[in-house]
């Protein structure tokens, strides 16, 4: 399994960090988790195009996690070369309504012409068995219906929180994961409901017993802040602070 952090930042623009997006090459498929602004370009930098994507999983519908869905679907209308393989998009309840409203707003220009597009709305704890791998979901403590994902293939697992506060769902998804990717939005001193701090992340990783913790989704408040020092109060395992296009093989 190959995992790439496409964007390690937030909706607040900074030069070195783009918005949320995670690419996973798993079971012979190209999978995208979240699609914040700039995701499509980051995929191209990896050598992955709109023609390659097989599935997209959205954690929730805030713009910094889903806005490039419009760009991706618009690109798929380009006639040469035409996209022919199906695309399946997964997300919380309201996904179909979101697509209908976006397509109306853009005058029908994100509707498929040469391929089949399907939407799957997921709730709570769900298990999907797909193309030789498994995807599990759990509710996250963020916006209504927000989901986290766990992808498993050949005994290996990667878990991704999207945005969340501390909750049992992310501990469950991260249990003994080879890679646990958590948002880390605010410092301990500036905790915001619905988001994690470094100390929160350390406690979650310790409870989950993950093998490698990766933190992402950093707001600018972290400049000069000792993130590892706060995480290490609870978690002593492998730790990485994500950068855009950081790559992991598990």
Secondary structure, 3 states (H helix, E strand, C coil): CEEEEEECCCCCCECCECCCEEEEEECCEEEEEEECCCHHHHHHHHCCCCCCCCEEECCCCCHHHHCHHHHHHHHCCCCCCCCCCCEEEEEECCHHHHHHHHHHHCCCCCCCCCCCEEEEEECCCCEEEECCEEEEEEECECCCCCEEEEEEECCEEEEECCCCECCHHHHHHCCCCCEEEEECCECHHHCCCCCCEHHHHHHHHHHHCCCEEEEECCCHHHCCCCHHHHHCCCCCCEEEECCCCEEEEC
